[in-house]
Amino acid sequence: MSIADRVRVEDVTVLSDDWYTLKKTTFSYRRADGTWQRQSRETYDRGNGAAILLYDPARRTVVLVSQFRYPAFVNGHDDLLLEVPAGLLDDAEPEARIRAEVEEETGFRVKTVRKIFDAFMSPGSVTERLHFFVGEYAPEDRVSAGGGEADEGEDIAVEEVEIEEALAMIDTGAIRDAKTIMLLQYAALRLFPAR
């Protein structure tokens, strides 16, 4: 039996369809004991996305970006957020979209990207599935200054950081973005051999 056999959607109400879509859904769910339970949930649909960690194994560096994130600010983060380049798919294939996004944000044109996994980042309320990539880069791969798209409200600074420093920034709280922490932990385990 698939999970679809355990869900009966009864009502869907759109609460907001402005920046993204917020819906309230009432459904019945068949519990493990076979009984049906009526539930109601709100889901925020912002589309799926992709994120990438650019890394230079020879110099043991990674590329991060810093930018203003209003939701983090309103929740007490009074600083720019340091994170990996990322963006929404906007109906593109994940690999094609992340190649365009990383160049737009960082100015680096990567030759090879590799998908390592995908994950639901906040499955209790947000529908987004994020595709995670890694890609090697070298200083000569930089074709522009990056910085994002001003007409989209982006004001992005590019930072090149040694992997050990980036990992230490997780411990100090300088890096608080979940997708960035996940990719840096992956890099520590798989991409950068211990010295």
C-alpha positions in Angstrom: 0.0 0.0 0.0 1.4 3.4 -0.9 0.9 6.5 1.3 -1.5 7.8 -1.3 -3.9 5.0 -0.3 -3.8 6.5 3.3 -4.7 10.1 2.4 -8.1 11.5 1.4 -8.1 15.2 0.7 -11.4 16.8 1.6 -10.8 20.5 1.1 -8.1 22.9 -0.1 -8.3 26.6 0.6 -5.8 29.1 -0.8 -4.9 31.5 2.0 -2.4 33.6 0.1 -1.2 33.6 -3.5 1.2 36.6 -3.5 4.9 36.0 -3.3 4.3 32.2 -3.1 1.2 30.1 -2.3 -0.1 29.3 1.1 -2.8 26.7 1.3 -4.9 25.2 4.1 -5.8 21.5 3.5 -8.2 19.4 5.4 -7.7 15.6 4.9 -8.3 12.3 6.5 -5.3 10.1 7.2 -5.4 6.3 7.8 -3.3 5.7 10.9 -1.1 2.6 11.4 -3.9 0.9 13.4 -6.3 1.3 10.4 -8.5 4.1 11.9 -9.0 7.3 9.9 -8.1 10.7 11.6 -9.2 14.1 10.2 -6.4 16.6 10.1 -5.7 20.1 8.8 -2.4 21.5 7.7 -1.1 24.7 6.1 1.5 24.2 3.3 3.7 26.9 1.9 4.6 26.2 -1.8 7.6 28.2 -3.0 8.7 25.7 -5.7 11.7 23.5 -5.6 15.3 24.7 -5.6 19.0 23.8 -5.9 22.1 24.6 -3.9 25.8 24.1 -4.6 29.1 24.1 -2.8 32.0 25.3 -4.9 35.2 23.8 -3.7 38.9 23.9 -4.6 40.5 20.8 -3.3 44.1 22.0 -4.0 43.7 25.2 -2.1 41.2 23.7 0.4 38.7 26.6 -0.1 35.0 27.0 -0.6 32.9 29.8 -2.1 30.1 31.2 0.0 27.8 34.2 -0.4 26.4 36.6 2.1 23.1 38.4 1.7 20.2 40.0 3.6 17.4 37.5 4.4 14.3 39.2 5.9 12.8 36.0 7.5 16.1 35.5 9.4 16.3 39.1 10.4 12.7 39.2 11.7 13.6 36.1 13.8 16.5 37.9 15.5 19.4 37.4 13.1 20.8 41.0 12.9 23.4 40.3 10.2 23.8 39.1 6.6 23.3 35.4 6.2 26.4 33.4 5.0 25.3 30.6 2.7 26.1 28.5 -0.4 24.7 29.8 -3.7 21.2 28.6 -4.3 18.0 29.4 -6.1 14.5 28.2 -7.2 14.3 26.0 -10.2 11.6 28.1 -11.9 10.6 25.0 -14.1 14.2 24.4 -15.2 16.1 21.1 -14.6 18.1 21.3 -11.3 21.6 21.0 -12.9 20.8 23.7 -15.5 19.4 26.0 -13.0 22.3 25.7 -10.5 24.8 26.4 -13.2 23.1 29.6 -14.1 22.5 30.5 -10.4 26.1 30.0 -9.3 27.4 32.2 -12.1 24.8 34.9 -11.4 25.6 35.0 -7.7 29.4 34.3 -7.6 30.7 35.0 -11.1 32.2 31.5 -11.3 31.4 29.4 -14.4 31.8 25.8 -13.2 32.8 23.1 -15.7 31.4 20.1 -13.8 28.7 19.9 -11.2 27.6 16.7 -9.4 24.3 16.1 -7.6 24.9 14.4 -4.3 21.4 14.2 -2.8 18.0 16.0 -2.4 16.1 16.8 0.7 13.0 18.4 2.1 14.2 21.3 4.2 11.1 21.9 6.4 8.6 19.2 5.6 6.3 20.1 8.4 5.1 23.2 6.5 7.1 23.9 3.3 6.7 21.8 0.1 10.2 22.6 -1.3 12.6 19.9 -2.3 16.1 21.1 -2.5 18.7 19.5 -4.9 22.2 19.6 -3.5 25.3 19.8 -5.8 29.0 20.2 -5.5 31.4 21.5 -8.1 35.1 22.1 -8.3 36.3 25.6 -9.2 39.6 27.3 -9.7 40.4 31.1 -9.6 40.5 31.2 -13.4 36.9 30.0 -13.6 35.6 33.4 -12.5 34.1 35.2 -15.4 32.3 38.1 -13.7 32.0 39.8 -10.3 28.7 38.0 -9.5 26.5 39.7 -6.9 23.1 38.5 -8.1 20.3 40.3 -9.9 19.6 43.8 -8.4 16.1 43.8 -10.0 15.3 40.7 -8.0 16.4 42.5 -4.8 19.7 40.6 -4.6 22.8 42.4 -3.1 25.2 39.5 -2.8 28.8 39.5 -1.6 31.1 36.6 -2.5 33.5 35.1 0.0 36.2 32.5 -0.5 36.9 30.7 2.8 39.2 27.8 3.8 37.2 24.7 4.6 38.5 24.5 8.2 37.5 28.1 8.8 34.0 27.5 7.2 33.5 24.5 9.5 34.6 26.5 12.5 32.0 29.2 11.5 29.3 26.6 12.1 30.5 26.1 15.7 30.6 29.9 16.4 27.2 30.5 14.8 28.6 32.6 12.0 27.0 30.1 9.6 23.4 29.3 10.5 21.9 28.4 7.1 20.8 24.7 7.0 21.7 24.0 3.4 25.1 25.4 3.9 25.8 23.4 7.0 24.7 20.2 5.2 27.0 20.9 2.3 29.9 21.8 4.5 29.5 18.7 6.5 29.4 16.7 3.3 32.6 18.4 2.2 34.3 17.6 5.5 33.4 13.9 5.1 33.8 13.4 1.4 35.7 16.1 -0.4 38.6 17.3 1.8 40.9 14.6 3.2 42.1 15.2 6.7 45.5 16.7 7.0 
